[in-house]
Amino acid sequence: RDNAVMMLIKLLAELEVAEIRIAGLDGYSYNAYLNYAVKDMALANKNDIIDAINAGMMEVLKEFSSFVKISFITKKKYLDFDVIG
């Protein structure tokens, strides 16, 4: 599935905004039911899949951070935001 936040970051980078400030993007938990308000929306329940999704989001964030300043308002849980410039 597509990630709406990643698509929005891509759009904002293409629009050449000066900075993107993000709240609530902290990755996915191994407990799939903690990731969504509606349990039926859980898209993965295996740890290796969750790790792959989180790693993919980090790669996208790293890529776009080379075009636009990305900062985070909320604390991280499952992603390592420190590696993003």
Phi and psi restraints in degrees (value plus and minus 20) as a CYANA .aco file:
   2 ASP   PHI     -96.7   -56.7
   2 ASP   PSI     130.9   170.9
   3 ASN   PHI    -124.2   -84.2
   3 ASN   PSI      96.4   136.4
   4 ALA   PHI     -80.9   -40.9
   4 ALA   PSI     -56.3   -16.3
   5 VAL   PHI     -87.3   -47.3
   5 VAL   PSI     -61.9   -21.9
   6 MET   PHI     -83.7   -43.7
   6 MET   PSI     -58.5   -18.5
   7 MET   PHI     -86.6   -46.6
   7 MET   PSI     -58.2   -18.2
   8 LEU   PHI     -86.4   -46.4
   8 LEU   PSI     -61.6   -21.6
   9 ILE   PHI     -82.1   -42.1
   9 ILE   PSI     -61.4   -21.4
  10 LYS   PHI     -80.9   -40.9
  10 LYS   PSI     -65.6   -25.6
  11 LEU   PHI     -81.1   -41.1
  11 LEU   PSI     -67.3   -27.3
  12 LEU   PHI     -83.4   -43.4
  12 LEU   PSI     -57.6   -17.6
  13 ALA   PHI     -84.5   -44.5
  13 ALA   PSI     -61.2   -21.2
  14 GLU   PHI     -86.9   -46.9
  14 GLU   PSI     -48.8    -8.8
  15 LEU   PHI    -102.0   -62.0
  15 LEU   PSI     -21.2    18.8
  16 GLU   PHI      39.9    79.9
  16 GLU   PSI      23.0    63.0
  17 VAL   PHI     -86.5   -46.5
  17 VAL   PSI     136.4   176.4
  18 ALA   PHI     -96.3   -56.3
  18 ALA   PSI     -56.0   -16.0
  19 GLU   PHI    -174.9  -134.9
  19 GLU   PSI     127.3   167.3
  20 ILE   PHI    -140.3  -100.3
  20 ILE   PSI     104.8   144.8
  21 ARG   PHI    -131.8   -91.8
  21 ARG   PSI     107.0   147.0
  22 ILE   PHI    -138.8   -98.8
  22 ILE   PSI     118.9   158.9
  23 ALA   PHI    -145.7  -105.7
  23 ALA   PSI     118.2   158.2
  24 GLY   PHI      64.5   104.5
  24 GLY   PSI     -14.0    26.0
  25 LEU   PHI    -119.3   -79.3
  25 LEU   PSI      69.0   109.0
  26 ASP   PHI    -139.2   -99.2
  26 ASP   PSI      -9.2    30.8
  27 GLY   PHI      72.2   112.2
  27 GLY   PSI    -191.4  -151.4
  28 TYR   PHI    -133.2   -93.2
  28 TYR   PSI     118.3   158.3
  29 SER   PHI    -102.4   -62.4
  29 SER   PSI     136.3   176.3
  30 TYR   PHI     -86.0   -46.0
  30 TYR   PSI     -45.8    -5.8
  31 ASN   PHI    -105.0   -65.0
  31 ASN   PSI      78.0   118.0
  32 ALA   PHI     -76.4   -36.4
  32 ALA   PSI     -48.6    -8.6
  33 TYR   PHI     -96.4   -56.4
  33 TYR   PSI     -32.3     7.7
  34 LEU   PHI    -102.9   -62.9
  34 LEU   PSI     -31.6     8.4
  35 ASN   PHI    -104.3   -64.3
  35 ASN   PSI     -37.5     2.5
  36 TYR   PHI    -160.3  -120.3
  36 TYR   PSI     130.5   170.5
  37 ALA   PHI     -90.6   -50.6
  37 ALA   PSI     -52.5   -12.5
  38 VAL   PHI    -127.8   -87.8
  38 VAL   PSI      95.9   135.9
  39 LYS   PHI     -78.4   -38.4
  39 LYS   PSI     -50.1   -10.1
  40 ASP   PHI     -85.9   -45.9
  40 ASP   PSI     -33.9     6.1
  41 MET   PHI    -104.5   -64.5
  41 MET   PSI     -28.9    11.1
  42 ALA   PHI     -75.6   -35.6
  42 ALA   PSI     102.7   142.7
  43 LEU   PHI    -120.0   -80.0
  43 LEU   PSI     -34.5     5.5
  44 ALA   PHI    -171.0  -131.0
  44 ALA   PSI     124.9   164.9
  45 ASN   PHI    -153.9  -113.9
  45 ASN   PSI      -8.7    31.3
  46 LYS   PHI    -129.5   -89.5
  46 LYS   PSI     116.5   156.5
  47 ASN   PHI     -77.4   -37.4
  47 ASN   PSI     -59.8   -19.8
  48 ASP   PHI     -86.6   -46.6
  48 ASP   PSI     -52.7   -12.7
  49 ILE   PHI     -90.3   -50.3
  49 ILE   PSI     -63.2   -23.2
  50 ILE   PHI     -80.2   -40.2
  50 ILE   PSI     -65.4   -25.4
  51 ASP   PHI     -79.2   -39.2
  51 ASP   PSI     -61.9   -21.9
  52 ALA   PHI     -86.1   -46.1
  52 ALA   PSI     -60.2   -20.2
  53 ILE   PHI     -84.4   -44.4
  53 ILE   PSI     -66.7   -26.7
  54 ASN   PHI     -81.9   -41.9
  54 ASN   PSI     -62.1   -22.1
  55 ALA   PHI     -84.1   -44.1
  55 ALA   PSI     -60.2   -20.2
  56 GLY   PHI     -83.5   -43.5
  56 GLY   PSI     -61.1   -21.1
  57 MET   PHI     -84.2   -44.2
  57 MET   PSI     -59.1   -19.1
  58 MET   PHI     -83.4   -43.4
  58 MET   PSI     -61.0   -21.0
  59 GLU   PHI     -82.6   -42.6
  59 GLU   PSI     -62.9   -22.9
  60 VAL   PHI     -84.5   -44.5
  60 VAL   PSI     -64.5   -24.5
  61 LEU   PHI     -82.2   -42.2
  61 LEU   PSI     -62.2   -22.2
  62 LYS   PHI     -81.1   -41.1
  62 LYS   PSI     -64.6   -24.6
  63 GLU   PHI     -80.3   -40.3
  63 GLU   PSI     -69.8   -29.8
  64 PHE   PHI     -91.9   -51.9
  64 PHE   PSI     -44.4    -4.4
  65 SER   PHI     -88.5   -48.5
  65 SER   PSI     -33.4     6.6
  66 SER   PHI    -100.5   -60.5
  66 SER   PSI     -34.1     5.9
  67 PHE   PHI    -124.4   -84.4
  67 PHE   PSI     -50.2   -10.2
  68 VAL   PHI    -166.0  -126.0
  68 VAL   PSI     124.9   164.9
  69 LYS   PHI     -90.3   -50.3
  69 LYS   PSI     107.0   147.0
  70 ILE   PHI    -138.7   -98.7
  70 ILE   PSI     105.4   145.4
  71 SER   PHI    -151.0  -111.0
  71 SER   PSI     140.0   180.0
  72 PHE   PHI    -140.0  -100.0
  72 PHE   PSI     112.1   152.1
  73 ILE   PHI    -105.3   -65.3
  73 ILE   PSI     -58.2   -18.2
  74 THR   PHI    -119.4   -79.4
  74 THR   PSI     140.2   180.2
  75 LYS   PHI     -90.7   -50.7
  75 LYS   PSI     129.3   169.3
  76 LYS   PHI     -99.8   -59.8
  76 LYS   PSI     134.6   174.6
  77 LYS   PHI    -142.7  -102.7
  77 LYS   PSI     -72.0   -32.0
  78 TYR   PHI    -141.7  -101.7
  78 TYR   PSI     -27.1    12.9
  79 LEU   PHI    -132.6   -92.6
  79 LEU   PSI     129.5   169.5
  80 ASP   PHI    -116.6   -76.6
  80 ASP   PSI      66.4   106.4
  81 PHE   PHI     -88.8   -48.8
  81 PHE   PSI     -38.1     1.9
  82 ASP   PHI     -83.1   -43.1
  82 ASP   PSI     -41.3    -1.3
  83 VAL   PHI    -105.1   -65.1
  83 VAL   PSI     -23.8    16.2
  84 ILE   PHI    -113.4   -73.4
  84 ILE   PSI     109.3   149.3
